[in-house]
Amino acid sequence: MSEQPLLNVSDDASLGRVEIAPEVIEIIAGIAAAEVEGLYAMRGNFASGVAERLGKQTHNKGVKVELTDTGITIDVYCILNFGSSIPQVAQKLQTNIRQTLKNMTQLEISEINVHVVGINMDEKEEQAKHNE
């Protein structure tokens, strides 16, 4: 588990507390991001790459959640398909992640930062081969 505290999301404490770990928010955001058209992949780290090669799917790959005094900040690191409009895909990522987290957790997100770290050129190369 991370060193970040759990998020307390229950207003009524008469039945008990409801807490959400930041890792859960990362997973929900990763799944929501994967639904957006134009996204090729999420950027992960070495450990998530090894885990995927061993058959374990990591949904929080490329998502970092930070709990601050001003709210929840989410950073998304992604690779887009060649030919996709970067501003449109980034806007769709932000909207889909925000709506999904609102529906599932009732949490208000202060920032969703999209970092485009690469462009997938495979599709363009395949089209060039078919045209030859």
KOLGU-4560 file (N, C-alpha, C; in nm, 3 decimals, padded with zeros to 5 digits):
<recs>
<n_xx: 00.084 n_yy: -00.118 n_zz: 00.000 ca_xx: 00.000 ca_yy: 00.000 ca_zz: 00.000 c_xx: 00.088 c_yy: 00.124 c_zz: 00.000 mol: A seq: 1 type: MET>
<n_xx: 00.033 n_yy: 00.233 n_zz: -00.049 ca_xx: 00.110 ca_yy: 00.357 ca_zz: -00.051 c_xx: 00.109 c_yy: 00.423 c_zz: 00.086 mol: A seq: 2 type: SER>
<n_xx: 00.191 n_yy: 00.526 n_zz: 00.097 ca_xx: 00.199 ca_yy: 00.599 ca_zz: 00.222 c_xx: 00.089 c_yy: 00.703 c_zz: 00.234 mol: A seq: 3 type: GLU>
<n_xx: 00.011 n_yy: 00.723 n_zz: 00.128 ca_xx: -00.094 ca_yy: 00.823 ca_zz: 00.130 c_xx: -00.210 c_yy: 00.774 c_zz: 00.217 mol: A seq: 4 type: GLN>
<n_xx: -00.277 n_yy: 00.866 n_zz: 00.285 ca_xx: -00.389 ca_yy: 00.827 ca_zz: 00.370 c_xx: -00.510 c_yy: 00.785 c_zz: 00.287 mol: A seq: 5 type: PRO>
<n_xx: -00.600 n_yy: 00.715 n_zz: 00.352 ca_xx: -00.725 ca_yy: 00.677 ca_zz: 00.288 c_xx: -00.817 c_yy: 00.798 c_zz: 00.282 mol: A seq: 6 type: LEU>
<n_xx: -00.903 n_yy: 00.802 n_zz: 00.180 ca_xx: -01.000 ca_yy: 00.910 ca_zz: 00.167 c_xx: -01.127 c_yy: 00.872 c_zz: 00.241 mol: A seq: 7 type: LEU>
<n_xx: -01.169 n_yy: 00.954 n_zz: 00.333 ca_xx: -01.293 ca_yy: 00.931 ca_zz: 00.404 c_xx: -01.406 c_yy: 00.990 c_zz: 00.321 mol: A seq: 8 type: ASN>
<n_xx: -01.499 n_yy: 00.907 n_zz: 00.275 ca_xx: -01.605 ca_yy: 00.955 ca_zz: 00.186 c_xx: -01.744 c_yy: 00.947 c_zz: 00.248 mol: A seq: 9 type: VAL>
<n_xx: -01.754 n_yy: 00.904 n_zz: 00.372 ca_xx: -01.887 ca_yy: 00.892 ca_zz: 00.432 c_xx: -01.920 c_yy: 01.017 c_zz: 00.512 mol: A seq: 10 type: SER>
<n_xx: -02.037 n_yy: 01.073 n_zz: 00.485 ca_xx: -02.085 ca_yy: 01.190 ca_zz: 00.558 c_xx: -02.154 c_yy: 01.150 c_zz: 00.688 mol: A seq: 11 type: ASP>
<n_xx: -02.228 n_yy: 01.041 n_zz: 00.683 ca_xx: -02.303 ca_yy: 00.993 ca_zz: 00.798 c_xx: -02.222 c_yy: 00.884 c_zz: 00.867 mol: A seq: 12 type: ASP>
<n_xx: -02.173 n_yy: 00.912 n_zz: 00.987 ca_xx: -02.088 ca_yy: 00.816 ca_zz: 01.058 c_xx: -02.168 c_yy: 00.724 c_zz: 01.150 mol: A seq: 13 type: ALA>
<n_xx: -02.301 n_yy: 00.730 n_zz: 01.145 ca_xx: -02.381 ca_yy: 00.647 ca_zz: 01.235 c_xx: -02.369 c_yy: 00.499 c_zz: 01.201 mol: A seq: 14 type: SER>
<n_xx: -02.345 n_yy: 00.465 n_zz: 01.076 ca_xx: -02.332 ca_yy: 00.325 ca_zz: 01.036 c_xx: -02.187 c_yy: 00.279 c_zz: 01.028 mol: A seq: 15 type: LEU>
<n_xx: -02.096 n_yy: 00.372 n_zz: 01.030 ca_xx: -01.954 ca_yy: 00.339 ca_zz: 01.016 c_xx: -01.891 c_yy: 00.429 c_zz: 00.912 mol: A seq: 16 type: GLY>
<n_xx: -01.764 n_yy: 00.404 n_zz: 00.885 ca_xx: -01.689 ca_yy: 00.487 ca_zz: 00.791 c_xx: -01.672 c_yy: 00.415 c_zz: 00.658 mol: A seq: 17 type: ARG>
<n_xx: -01.663 n_yy: 00.494 n_zz: 00.553 ca_xx: -01.629 ca_yy: 00.444 ca_zz: 00.420 c_xx: -01.502 c_yy: 00.515 c_zz: 00.378 mol: A seq: 18 type: VAL>
<n_xx: -01.399 n_yy: 00.437 n_zz: 00.350 ca_xx: -01.272 ca_yy: 00.495 ca_zz: 00.308 c_xx: -01.229 c_yy: 00.433 c_zz: 00.176 mol: A seq: 19 type: GLU>
<n_xx: -01.165 n_yy: 00.513 n_zz: 00.092 ca_xx: -01.119 ca_yy: 00.467 ca_zz: -00.038 c_xx: -00.969 c_yy: 00.489 c_zz: -00.045 mol: A seq: 20 type: ILE>
<n_xx: -00.896 n_yy: 00.384 n_zz: -00.080 ca_xx: -00.751 ca_yy: 00.395 ca_zz: -00.096 c_xx: -00.719 c_yy: 00.465 c_zz: -00.227 mol: A seq: 21 type: ALA>
<n_xx: -00.611 n_yy: 00.543 n_zz: -00.231 ca_xx: -00.572 ca_yy: 00.610 ca_zz: -00.356 c_xx: -00.549 c_yy: 00.512 c_zz: -00.471 mol: A seq: 22 type: PRO>
<n_xx: -00.507 n_yy: 00.390 n_zz: -00.441 ca_xx: -00.486 ca_yy: 00.290 ca_zz: -00.546 c_xx: -00.616 c_yy: 00.256 c_zz: -00.618 mol: A seq: 23 type: GLU>
<n_xx: -00.727 n_yy: 00.261 n_zz: -00.546 ca_xx: -00.858 ca_yy: 00.234 ca_zz: -00.607 c_xx: -00.892 c_yy: 00.345 c_zz: -00.707 mol: A seq: 24 type: VAL>
<n_xx: -00.861 n_yy: 00.469 n_zz: -00.671 ca_xx: -00.886 ca_yy: 00.581 ca_zz: -00.761 c_xx: -00.798 c_yy: 00.567 c_zz: -00.886 mol: A seq: 25 type: ILE>
<n_xx: -00.675 n_yy: 00.522 n_zz: -00.868 ca_xx: -00.586 ca_yy: 00.501 ca_zz: -00.983 c_xx: -00.643 c_yy: 00.395 c_zz: -01.077 mol: A seq: 26 type: GLU>
<n_xx: -00.693 n_yy: 00.287 n_zz: -01.022 ca_xx: -00.748 ca_yy: 00.179 ca_zz: -01.105 c_xx: -00.872 c_yy: 00.226 c_zz: -01.180 mol: A seq: 27 type: ILE>
<n_xx: -00.963 n_yy: 00.296 n_zz: -01.111 ca_xx: -01.085 ca_yy: 00.347 ca_zz: -01.176 c_xx: -01.047 c_yy: 00.444 c_zz: -01.287 mol: A seq: 28 type: ILE>
<n_xx: -00.953 n_yy: 00.533 n_zz: -01.261 ca_xx: -00.910 ca_yy: 00.631 ca_zz: -01.363 c_xx: -00.845 c_yy: 00.560 c_zz: -01.481 mol: A seq: 29 type: ALA>
<n_xx: -00.766 n_yy: 00.456 n_zz: -01.456 ca_xx: -00.702 ca_yy: 00.381 ca_zz: -01.564 c_xx: -00.803 c_yy: 00.310 c_zz: -01.653 mol: A seq: 30 type: GLY>
<n_xx: -00.905 n_yy: 00.251 n_zz: -01.592 ca_xx: -01.009 ca_yy: 00.184 ca_zz: -01.671 c_xx: -01.089 c_yy: 00.286 c_zz: -01.752 mol: A seq: 31 type: ILE>
<n_xx: -01.121 n_yy: 00.400 n_zz: -01.690 ca_xx: -01.196 ca_yy: 00.506 ca_zz: -01.760 c_xx: -01.114 c_yy: 00.561 c_zz: -01.877 mol: A seq: 32 type: ALA>
<n_xx: -00.984 n_yy: 00.575 n_zz: -01.859 ca_xx: -00.898 ca_yy: 00.626 ca_zz: -01.966 c_xx: -00.892 c_yy: 00.528 c_zz: -02.082 mol: A seq: 33 type: ALA>
<n_xx: -00.890 n_yy: 00.399 n_zz: -02.053 ca_xx: -00.880 ca_yy: 00.298 ca_zz: -02.158 c_xx: -01.002 c_yy: 00.297 c_zz: -02.249 mol: A seq: 34 type: ALA>
<n_xx: -01.112 n_yy: 00.354 n_zz: -02.205 ca_xx: -01.235 ca_yy: 00.357 ca_zz: -02.285 c_xx: -01.234 c_yy: 00.467 c_zz: -02.393 mol: A seq: 35 type: GLU>
<n_xx: -01.138 n_yy: 00.557 n_zz: -02.386 ca_xx: -01.135 ca_yy: 00.674 ca_zz: -02.476 c_xx: -01.072 c_yy: 00.636 c_zz: -02.609 mol: A seq: 36 type: VAL>
<n_xx: -01.140 n_yy: 00.672 n_zz: -02.718 ca_xx: -01.089 ca_yy: 00.645 ca_zz: -02.852 c_xx: -00.974 c_yy: 00.740 c_zz: -02.883 mol: A seq: 37 type: GLU>
<n_xx: -00.870 n_yy: 00.686 n_zz: -02.946 ca_xx: -00.752 ca_yy: 00.765 ca_zz: -02.978 c_xx: -00.636 c_yy: 00.735 c_zz: -02.884 mol: A seq: 38 type: GLY>
<n_xx: -00.666 n_yy: 00.671 n_zz: -02.772 ca_xx: -00.562 ca_yy: 00.633 ca_zz: -02.677 c_xx: -00.501 c_yy: 00.500 c_zz: -02.721 mol: A seq: 39 type: LEU>
<n_xx: -00.369 n_yy: 00.497 n_zz: -02.735 ca_xx: -00.302 ca_yy: 00.373 ca_zz: -02.772 c_xx: -00.267 c_yy: 00.293 c_zz: -02.648 mol: A seq: 40 type: TYR>
<n_xx: -00.202 n_yy: 00.356 n_zz: -02.551 ca_xx: -00.161 ca_yy: 00.286 ca_zz: -02.430 c_xx: -00.133 c_yy: 00.387 c_zz: -02.320 mol: A seq: 41 type: ALA>
<n_xx: -00.125 n_yy: 00.335 n_zz: -02.200 ca_xx: -00.086 ca_yy: 00.415 ca_zz: -02.084 c_xx: 00.061 c_yy: 00.384 c_zz: -02.057 mol: A seq: 42 type: MET>
<n_xx: 00.135 n_yy: 00.483 n_zz: -02.013 ca_xx: 00.276 ca_yy: 00.460 ca_zz: -01.983 c_xx: 00.289 c_yy: 00.408 c_zz: -01.841 mol: A seq: 43 type: ARG>
<n_xx: 00.360 n_yy: 00.299 n_zz: -01.828 ca_xx: 00.381 ca_yy: 00.242 ca_zz: -01.697 c_xx: 00.526 c_yy: 00.248 c_zz: -01.657 mol: A seq: 44 type: GLY>
<n_xx: 00.556 n_yy: 00.184 n_zz: -01.548 ca_xx: 00.695 ca_yy: 00.175 ca_zz: -01.504 c_xx: 00.746 c_yy: 00.033 c_zz: -01.528 mol: A seq: 45 type: ASN>
<n_xx: 00.868 n_yy: 00.007 n_zz: -01.490 ca_xx: 00.930 ca_yy: -00.123 ca_zz: -01.514 c_xx: 00.850 c_yy: -00.236 c_zz: -01.448 mol: A seq: 46 type: PHE>
<n_xx: 00.806 n_yy: -00.214 n_zz: -01.325 ca_xx: 00.734 ca_yy: -00.319 ca_zz: -01.252 c_xx: 00.602 c_yy: -00.356 c_zz: -01.320 mol: A seq: 47 type: ALA>
<n_xx: 00.528 n_yy: -00.255 n_zz: -01.369 ca_xx: 00.401 ca_yy: -00.286 ca_zz: -01.435 c_xx: 00.425 c_yy: -00.356 c_zz: -01.568 mol: A seq: 48 type: SER>
<n_xx: 00.536 n_yy: -00.323 n_zz: -01.637 ca_xx: 00.569 ca_yy: -00.392 ca_zz: -01.762 c_xx: 00.601 c_yy: -00.538 c_zz: -01.739 mol: A seq: 49 type: GLY>
<n_xx: 00.675 n_yy: -00.569 n_zz: -01.633 ca_xx: 00.707 ca_yy: -00.707 ca_zz: -01.599 c_xx: 00.581 c_yy: -00.782 c_zz: -01.561 mol: A seq: 50 type: VAL>
<n_xx: 00.495 n_yy: -00.719 n_zz: -01.483 ca_xx: 00.371 ca_yy: -00.783 ca_zz: -01.440 c_xx: 00.282 c_yy: -00.816 c_zz: -01.559 mol: A seq: 51 type: ALA>
<n_xx: 00.275 n_yy: -00.727 n_zz: -01.659 ca_xx: 00.194 ca_yy: -00.753 ca_zz: -01.777 c_xx: 00.251 c_yy: -00.869 c_zz: -01.859 mol: A seq: 52 type: GLU>
<n_xx: 00.382 n_yy: -00.880 n_zz: -01.865 ca_xx: 00.443 ca_yy: -00.991 ca_zz: -01.938 c_xx: 00.415 c_yy: -01.124 c_zz: -01.870 mol: A seq: 53 type: ARG>
<n_xx: 00.393 n_yy: -01.119 n_zz: -01.740 ca_xx: 00.362 ca_yy: -01.241 ca_zz: -01.666 c_xx: 00.212 c_yy: -01.270 c_zz: -01.666 mol: A seq: 54 type: LEU>
<n_xx: 00.135 n_yy: -01.189 n_zz: -01.735 ca_xx: -00.008 ca_yy: -01.217 ca_zz: -01.750 c_xx: -00.098 c_yy: -01.139 c_zz: -01.658 mol: A seq: 55 type: GLY>
<n_xx: -00.043 n_yy: -01.055 n_zz: -01.572 ca_xx: -00.126 ca_yy: -00.976 ca_zz: -01.482 c_xx: -00.153 c_yy: -00.840 c_zz: -01.546 mol: A seq: 56 type: LYS>
<n_xx: -00.280 n_yy: -00.805 n_zz: -01.557 ca_xx: -00.316 ca_yy: -00.677 ca_zz: -01.617 c_xx: -00.313 c_yy: -00.570 c_zz: -01.508 mol: A seq: 57 type: GLN>
<n_xx: -00.244 n_yy: -00.460 n_zz: -01.535 ca_xx: -00.235 ca_yy: -00.351 ca_zz: -01.438 c_xx: -00.317 c_yy: -00.234 c_zz: -01.488 mol: A seq: 58 type: THR>
<n_xx: -00.431 n_yy: -00.209 n_zz: -01.424 ca_xx: -00.522 ca_yy: -00.103 ca_zz: -01.467 c_xx: -00.477 c_yy: 00.035 c_zz: -01.421 mol: A seq: 59 type: HIS>
<n_xx: -00.392 n_yy: 00.042 n_zz: -01.320 ca_xx: -00.351 ca_yy: 00.173 ca_zz: -01.271 c_xx: -00.223 c_yy: 00.223 c_zz: -01.339 mol: A seq: 60 type: ASN>
<n_xx: -00.177 n_yy: 00.152 n_zz: -01.439 ca_xx: -00.055 ca_yy: 00.189 ca_zz: -01.511 c_xx: -00.075 c_yy: 00.326 c_zz: -01.576 mol: A seq: 61 type: LYS>
<n_xx: 00.022 n_yy: 00.416 n_zz: -01.555 ca_xx: 00.017 ca_yy: 00.546 ca_zz: -01.616 c_xx: -00.070 c_yy: 00.647 c_zz: -01.544 mol: A seq: 62 type: GLY>
<n_xx: -00.119 n_yy: 00.614 n_zz: -01.425 ca_xx: -00.204 ca_yy: 00.705 ca_zz: -01.348 c_xx: -00.141 c_yy: 00.727 c_zz: -01.212 mol: A seq: 63 type: VAL>
<n_xx: -00.130 n_yy: 00.853 n_zz: -01.174 ca_xx: -00.076 ca_yy: 00.888 ca_zz: -01.043 c_xx: -00.177 c_yy: 00.976 c_zz: -00.972 mol: A seq: 64 type: LYS>
<n_xx: -00.215 n_yy: 00.938 n_zz: -00.850 ca_xx: -00.309 ca_yy: 01.014 ca_zz: -00.770 c_xx: -00.235 c_yy: 01.078 c_zz: -00.654 mol: A seq: 65 type: VAL>
<n_xx: -00.260 n_yy: 01.205 n_zz: -00.634 ca_xx: -00.197 ca_yy: 01.277 ca_zz: -00.524 c_xx: -00.305 c_yy: 01.348 c_zz: -00.443 mol: A seq: 66 type: GLU>
<n_xx: -00.304 n_yy: 01.325 n_zz: -00.313 ca_xx: -00.399 ca_yy: 01.390 ca_zz: -00.224 c_xx: -00.331 c_yy: 01.513 c_zz: -00.165 mol: A seq: 67 type: LEU>
<n_xx: -00.389 n_yy: 01.631 n_zz: -00.192 ca_xx: -00.331 ca_yy: 01.755 ca_zz: -00.143 c_xx: -00.434 c_yy: 01.828 c_zz: -00.057 mol: A seq: 68 type: THR>
<n_xx: -00.392 n_yy: 01.939 n_zz: 00.000 ca_xx: -00.484 ca_yy: 02.020 ca_zz: 00.080 c_xx: -00.593 c_yy: 02.082 c_zz: -00.006 mol: A seq: 69 type: ASP>
<n_xx: -00.565 n_yy: 02.106 n_zz: -00.133 ca_xx: -00.662 ca_yy: 02.168 ca_zz: -00.221 c_xx: -00.755 c_yy: 02.067 c_zz: -00.288 mol: A seq: 70 type: THR>
<n_xx: -00.726 n_yy: 01.938 n_zz: -00.277 ca_xx: -00.811 ca_yy: 01.836 ca_zz: -00.335 c_xx: -00.731 c_yy: 01.721 c_zz: -00.393 mol: A seq: 71 type: GLY>
<n_xx: -00.794 n_yy: 01.650 n_zz: -00.483 ca_xx: -00.733 ca_yy: 01.532 ca_zz: -00.544 c_xx: -00.681 c_yy: 01.572 c_zz: -00.682 mol: A seq: 72 type: ILE>
<n_xx: -00.554 n_yy: 01.542 n_zz: -00.706 ca_xx: -00.491 ca_yy: 01.569 ca_zz: -00.835 c_xx: -00.456 c_yy: 01.437 c_zz: -00.900 mol: A seq: 73 type: THR>
<n_xx: -00.494 n_yy: 01.421 n_zz: -01.026 ca_xx: -00.466 ca_yy: 01.299 ca_zz: -01.101 c_xx: -00.379 c_yy: 01.335 c_zz: -01.220 mol: A seq: 74 type: ILE>
<n_xx: -00.269 n_yy: 01.262 n_zz: -01.237 ca_xx: -00.181 ca_yy: 01.277 ca_zz: -01.352 c_xx: -00.192 c_yy: 01.150 c_zz: -01.436 mol: A seq: 75 type: ASP>
<n_xx: -00.221 n_yy: 01.168 n_zz: -01.565 ca_xx: -00.236 ca_yy: 01.057 ca_zz: -01.658 c_xx: -00.125 c_yy: 01.067 c_zz: -01.762 mol: A seq: 76 type: VAL>
<n_xx: -00.045 n_yy: 00.960 n_zz: -01.775 ca_xx: 00.065 ca_yy: 00.955 ca_zz: -01.871 c_xx: 00.025 c_yy: 00.857 c_zz: -01.981 mol: A seq: 77 type: TYR>
<n_xx: 00.011 n_yy: 00.907 n_zz: -02.105 ca_xx: -00.045 ca_yy: 00.822 ca_zz: -02.210 c_xx: 00.028 c_yy: 00.838 c_zz: -02.343 mol: A seq: 78 type: CYS>
<n_xx: 00.004 n_yy: 00.738 n_zz: -02.428 ca_xx: 00.054 ca_yy: 00.736 ca_zz: -02.566 c_xx: -00.068 c_yy: 00.735 c_zz: -02.656 mol: A seq: 79 type: ILE>
<n_xx: -00.072 n_yy: 00.827 n_zz: -02.752 ca_xx: -00.187 ca_yy: 00.838 ca_zz: -02.840 c_xx: -00.157 c_yy: 00.778 c_zz: -02.977 mol: A seq: 80 type: LEU>
<n_xx: -00.264 n_yy: 00.746 n_zz: -03.050 ca_xx: -00.251 ca_yy: 00.697 ca_zz: -03.187 c_xx: -00.217 c_yy: 00.812 c_zz: -03.279 mol: A seq: 81 type: ASN>
<n_xx: -00.135 n_yy: 00.783 n_zz: -03.381 ca_xx: -00.101 ca_yy: 00.883 ca_zz: -03.481 c_xx: -00.229 c_yy: 00.927 c_zz: -03.552 mol: A seq: 82 type: PHE>
<n_xx: -00.243 n_yy: 01.056 n_zz: -03.575 ca_xx: -00.360 ca_yy: 01.110 ca_zz: -03.644 c_xx: -00.471 c_yy: 01.154 c_zz: -03.550 mol: A seq: 83 type: GLY>
<n_xx: -00.463 n_yy: 01.118 n_zz: -03.424 ca_xx: -00.563 ca_yy: 01.161 ca_zz: -03.327 c_xx: -00.538 c_yy: 01.306 c_zz: -03.289 mol: A seq: 84 type: SER>
<n_xx: -00.644 n_yy: 01.378 n_zz: -03.265 ca_xx: -00.632 ca_yy: 01.516 ca_zz: -03.220 c_xx: -00.597 c_yy: 01.515 c_zz: -03.071 mol: A seq: 85 type: SER>
<n_xx: -00.477 n_yy: 01.563 n_zz: -03.039 ca_xx: -00.430 ca_yy: 01.560 ca_zz: -02.901 c_xx: -00.524 c_yy: 01.638 c_zz: -02.808 mol: A seq: 86 type: ILE>
<n_xx: -00.565 n_yy: 01.761 n_zz: -02.844 ca_xx: -00.655 ca_yy: 01.833 ca_zz: -02.753 c_xx: -00.789 c_yy: 01.763 c_zz: -02.732 mol: A seq: 87 type: PRO>
<n_xx: -00.844 n_yy: 01.703 n_zz: -02.839 ca_xx: -00.973 ca_yy: 01.635 ca_zz: -02.827 c_xx: -00.962 c_yy: 01.510 c_zz: -02.741 mol: A seq: 88 type: GLN>
<n_xx: -00.856 n_yy: 01.430 n_zz: -02.763 ca_xx: -00.838 ca_yy: 01.308 ca_zz: -02.684 c_xx: -00.813 c_yy: 01.343 c_zz: -02.538 mol: A seq: 89 type: VAL>
<n_xx: -00.732 n_yy: 01.446 n_zz: -02.513 ca_xx: -00.703 ca_yy: 01.488 ca_zz: -02.376 c_xx: -00.831 c_yy: 01.534 c_zz: -02.306 mol: A seq: 90 type: ALA>
<n_xx: -00.915 n_yy: 01.609 n_zz: -02.377 ca_xx: -01.042 ca_yy: 01.656 ca_zz: -02.320 c_xx: -01.133 c_yy: 01.537 c_zz: -02.288 mol: A seq: 91 type: GLN>
<n_xx: -01.138 n_yy: 01.440 n_zz: -02.379 ca_xx: -01.221 ca_yy: 01.321 ca_zz: -02.356 c_xx: -01.169 c_yy: 01.240 c_zz: -02.237 mol: A seq: 92 type: LYS>
<n_xx: -01.037 n_yy: 01.231 n_zz: -02.224 ca_xx: -00.978 ca_yy: 01.162 ca_zz: -02.110 c_xx: -01.019 c_yy: 01.229 c_zz: -01.979 mol: A seq: 93 type: LEU>
<n_xx: -01.004 n_yy: 01.361 n_zz: -01.974 ca_xx: -01.040 ca_yy: 01.434 ca_zz: -01.853 c_xx: -01.188 c_yy: 01.419 c_zz: -01.819 mol: A seq: 94 type: GLN>
<n_xx: -01.273 n_yy: 01.431 n_zz: -01.919 ca_xx: -01.417 ca_yy: 01.421 ca_zz: -01.896 c_xx: -01.457 c_yy: 01.282 c_zz: -01.850 mol: A seq: 95 type: THR>
<n_xx: -01.406 n_yy: 01.179 n_zz: -01.919 ca_xx: -01.444 ca_yy: 01.042 ca_zz: -01.886 c_xx: -01.394 c_yy: 01.002 c_zz: -01.747 mol: A seq: 96 type: ASN>
<n_xx: -01.272 n_yy: 01.039 n_zz: -01.714 ca_xx: -01.218 ca_yy: 01.006 ca_zz: -01.582 c_xx: -01.298 c_yy: 01.078 c_zz: -01.473 mol: A seq: 97 type: ILE>
<n_xx: -01.326 n_yy: 01.207 n_zz: -01.493 ca_xx: -01.399 ca_yy: 01.284 ca_zz: -01.392 c_xx: -01.540 c_yy: 01.227 c_zz: -01.371 mol: A seq: 98 type: ARG>
<n_xx: -01.612 n_yy: 01.195 n_zz: -01.480 ca_xx: -01.747 ca_yy: 01.143 ca_zz: -01.469 c_xx: -01.749 c_yy: 01.005 c_zz: -01.405 mol: A seq: 99 type: GLN>
<n_xx: -01.656 n_yy: 00.919 n_zz: -01.443 ca_xx: -01.651 ca_yy: 00.785 ca_zz: -01.387 c_xx: -01.623 c_yy: 00.789 c_zz: -01.238 mol: A seq: 100 type: THR>
<n_xx: -01.525 n_yy: 00.870 n_zz: -01.197 ca_xx: -01.494 ca_yy: 00.881 ca_zz: -01.054 c_xx: -01.609 c_yy: 00.943 c_zz: -00.977 mol: A seq: 101 type: LEU>
<n_xx: -01.678 n_yy: 01.040 n_zz: -01.034 ca_xx: -01.793 ca_yy: 01.102 ca_zz: -00.968 c_xx: -01.905 c_yy: 01.000 c_zz: -00.948 mol: A seq: 102 type: LYS>
<n_xx: -01.931 n_yy: 00.918 n_zz: -01.052 ca_xx: -02.036 ca_yy: 00.818 ca_zz: -01.043 c_xx: -02.005 c_yy: 00.708 c_zz: -00.942 mol: A seq: 103 type: ASN>
<n_xx: -01.878 n_yy: 00.666 n_zz: -00.938 ca_xx: -01.842 ca_yy: 00.551 ca_zz: -00.855 c_xx: -01.806 c_yy: 00.589 c_zz: -00.711 mol: A seq: 104 type: MET>
<n_xx: -01.751 n_yy: 00.709 n_zz: -00.690 ca_xx: -01.699 ca_yy: 00.743 ca_zz: -00.557 c_xx: -01.759 c_yy: 00.869 c_zz: -00.496 mol: A seq: 105 type: THR>
<n_xx: -01.828 n_yy: 00.949 n_zz: -00.575 ca_xx: -01.882 ca_yy: 01.078 ca_zz: -00.531 c_xx: -01.772 c_yy: 01.177 c_zz: -00.491 mol: A seq: 106 type: GLN>
<n_xx: -01.650 n_yy: 01.155 n_zz: -00.538 ca_xx: -01.538 ca_yy: 01.244 ca_zz: -00.507 c_xx: -01.529 c_yy: 01.354 c_zz: -00.612 mol: A seq: 107 type: LEU>
<n_xx: -01.497 n_yy: 01.475 n_zz: -00.566 ca_xx: -01.471 ca_yy: 01.586 ca_zz: -00.656 c_xx: -01.321 c_yy: 01.591 c_zz: -00.682 mol: A seq: 108 type: GLU>
<n_xx: -01.282 n_yy: 01.592 n_zz: -00.806 ca_xx: -01.142 ca_yy: 01.595 ca_zz: -00.846 c_xx: -01.105 c_yy: 01.740 c_zz: -00.877 mol: A seq: 109 type: ILE>
<n_xx: -00.995 n_yy: 01.788 n_zz: -00.818 ca_xx: -00.956 ca_yy: 01.926 ca_zz: -00.843 c_xx: -00.884 c_yy: 01.941 c_zz: -00.977 mol: A seq: 110 type: SER>
<n_xx: -00.797 n_yy: 01.845 n_zz: -01.012 ca_xx: -00.723 ca_yy: 01.853 ca_zz: -01.139 c_xx: -00.706 c_yy: 01.715 c_zz: -01.199 mol: A seq: 111 type: GLU>
<n_xx: -00.717 n_yy: 01.710 n_zz: -01.332 ca_xx: -00.679 ca_yy: 01.591 ca_zz: -01.408 c_xx: -00.581 c_yy: 01.640 c_zz: -01.514 mol: A seq: 112 type: ILE>
<n_xx: -00.455 n_yy: 01.610 n_zz: -01.496 ca_xx: -00.349 ca_yy: 01.654 ca_zz: -01.588 c_xx: -00.316 c_yy: 01.539 c_zz: -01.683 mol: A seq: 113 type: ASN>
<n_xx: -00.324 n_yy: 01.566 n_zz: -01.813 ca_xx: -00.293 ca_yy: 01.466 ca_zz: -01.914 c_xx: -00.155 c_yy: 01.497 c_zz: -01.971 mol: A seq: 114 type: VAL>
<n_xx: -00.066 n_yy: 01.399 n_zz: -01.962 ca_xx: 00.069 ca_yy: 01.411 ca_zz: -02.014 c_xx: 00.083 c_yy: 01.315 c_zz: -02.132 mol: A seq: 115 type: HIS>
<n_xx: 00.092 n_yy: 01.369 n_zz: -02.253 ca_xx: 00.112 ca_yy: 01.286 ca_zz: -02.372 c_xx: 00.261 c_yy: 01.261 c_zz: -02.384 mol: A seq: 116 type: VAL>
<n_xx: 00.302 n_yy: 01.137 n_zz: -02.365 ca_xx: 00.445 ca_yy: 01.103 ca_zz: -02.362 c_xx: 00.491 c_yy: 01.032 c_zz: -02.488 mol: A seq: 117 type: VAL>
<n_xx: 00.398 n_yy: 01.009 n_zz: -02.581 ca_xx: 00.438 ca_yy: 00.942 ca_zz: -02.705 c_xx: 00.323 c_yy: 00.932 c_zz: -02.803 mol: A seq: 118 type: GLY>
<n_xx: 00.360 n_yy: 00.900 n_zz: -02.927 ca_xx: 00.263 ca_yy: 00.879 ca_zz: -03.035 c_xx: 00.293 c_yy: 00.743 c_zz: -03.096 mol: A seq: 119 type: ILE>
<n_xx: 00.190 n_yy: 00.661 n_zz: -03.114 ca_xx: 00.204 ca_yy: 00.531 ca_zz: -03.178 c_xx: 00.200 c_yy: 00.548 c_zz: -03.329 mol: A seq: 120 type: ASN>
<n_xx: 00.308 n_yy: 00.508 n_zz: -03.395 ca_xx: 00.317 ca_yy: 00.525 ca_zz: -03.540 c_xx: 00.286 c_yy: 00.397 c_zz: -03.617 mol: A seq: 121 type: MET>
<n_xx: 00.258 n_yy: 00.287 n_zz: -03.550 ca_xx: 00.236 ca_yy: 00.159 ca_zz: -03.616 c_xx: 00.124 c_yy: 00.165 c_zz: -03.718 mol: A seq: 122 type: ASP>
<n_xx: 00.015 n_yy: 00.232 n_zz: -03.689 ca_xx: -00.099 ca_yy: 00.239 ca_zz: -03.779 c_xx: -00.061 c_yy: 00.309 c_zz: -03.910 mol: A seq: 123 type: GLU>
<n_xx: 00.019 n_yy: 00.415 n_zz: -03.900 ca_xx: 00.063 ca_yy: 00.487 ca_zz: -04.020 c_xx: 00.153 c_yy: 00.398 c_zz: -04.106 mol: A seq: 124 type: LYS>
<n_xx: 00.241 n_yy: 00.320 n_zz: -04.044 ca_xx: 00.329 ca_yy: 00.231 ca_zz: -04.118 c_xx: 00.252 c_yy: 00.121 c_zz: -04.187 mol: A seq: 125 type: GLU>
<n_xx: 00.147 n_yy: 00.068 n_zz: -04.120 ca_xx: 00.064 ca_yy: -00.036 ca_zz: -04.182 c_xx: -00.010 c_yy: 00.018 c_zz: -04.303 mol: A seq: 126 type: GLU>
<n_xx: -00.061 n_yy: 00.143 n_zz: -04.294 ca_xx: -00.132 ca_yy: 00.203 ca_zz: -04.406 c_xx: -00.037 c_yy: 00.225 c_zz: -04.524 mol: A seq: 127 type: GLN>
<n_xx: 00.086 n_yy: 00.263 n_zz: -04.498 ca_xx: 00.185 ca_yy: 00.283 ca_zz: -04.604 c_xx: 00.216 c_yy: 00.153 c_zz: -04.674 mol: A seq: 128 type: ALA>
<n_xx: 00.221 n_yy: 00.042 n_zz: -04.599 ca_xx: 00.249 ca_yy: -00.090 ca_zz: -04.660 c_xx: 00.134 c_yy: -00.133 c_zz: -04.749 mol: A seq: 129 type: LYS>
<n_xx: 00.009 n_yy: -00.102 n_zz: -04.708 ca_xx: -00.107 ca_yy: -00.140 ca_zz: -04.789 c_xx: -00.116 c_yy: -00.057 c_zz: -04.917 mol: A seq: 130 type: HIS>
<n_xx: -00.070 n_yy: 00.066 n_zz: -04.913 ca_xx: -00.075 ca_yy: 00.153 ca_zz: -05.028 c_xx: 00.032 c_yy: 00.118 c_zz: -05.133 mol: A seq: 131 type: ASN>
<n_xx: 00.137 n_yy: 00.048 n_zz: -05.095 ca_xx: 00.244 ca_yy: 00.014 ca_zz: -05.188 c_xx: 00.210 c_yy: -00.103 c_zz: -05.277 mol: A seq: 132 type: GLU>
</recs>
